Amino acid sequence: MPGRFEGLTDTQGKILQPLLPQNPPKNLKGKPHIPWRKICNSLFWILITGSR
């Protein structure tokens, strides 16, 4: 049975922060960068809940 995921806590986010690349400079063209925490929450939600 798939689990339940409520999102990363502040402590977990602080642990992951040094492992992730820095945000790109804001003067680049294209789509704006999505915060890494939001990306990680999305990936963990898919992995834990078994969603497709």
C-alpha positions as CSV (number, residue, x, y, z in Angstrom):
1,M,0.0,0.0,0.0
2,P,1.4,3.4,-0.9
3,G,2.5,5.7,1.9
4,R,1.5,9.3,2.7
5,F,3.8,12.3,2.2
6,E,3.2,15.7,3.7
7,G,6.3,17.5,2.3
8,L,9.8,18.1,3.6
9,T,10.1,19.7,7.0
10,D,12.4,22.7,7.5
11,T,15.1,20.5,9.1
12,Q,15.0,18.1,6.2
13,G,15.2,21.0,3.7
14,K,18.3,22.3,5.5
15,I,20.0,18.9,5.3
16,L,19.3,18.6,1.5
17,Q,20.3,22.2,0.7
18,P,24.1,21.7,0.5
19,L,23.6,18.7,-1.8
20,L,21.6,20.6,-4.4
21,P,23.1,22.9,-7.0
22,Q,22.9,26.7,-6.5
23,N,20.1,28.6,-8.3
24,P,21.1,29.9,-11.7
25,P,21.6,33.6,-12.2
26,K,18.4,35.6,-12.7
27,N,19.6,37.4,-15.8
28,L,19.2,34.3,-18.0
29,K,16.4,34.1,-20.6
30,G,13.8,31.4,-20.4
31,K,11.5,30.0,-17.7
32,P,12.2,31.1,-14.1
33,H,13.9,28.5,-11.9
34,I,11.5,26.5,-9.6
35,P,12.8,26.3,-6.0
36,W,14.6,23.0,-5.3
37,R,12.4,22.3,-2.3
38,K,9.3,22.3,-4.4
39,I,11.1,20.0,-6.9
40,C,12.2,17.6,-4.2
41,N,8.7,17.6,-2.6
42,S,7.2,16.6,-6.0
43,L,9.7,13.8,-6.6
44,F,9.3,12.4,-3.1
45,W,5.5,12.6,-3.3
46,I,5.6,10.5,-6.5
47,L,8.1,8.0,-5.0
48,I,6.3,7.6,-1.7
49,T,2.7,7.5,-2.8
50,G,3.3,5.4,-5.9
51,S,1.6,7.9,-8.1
52,R,2.1,8.0,-11.8
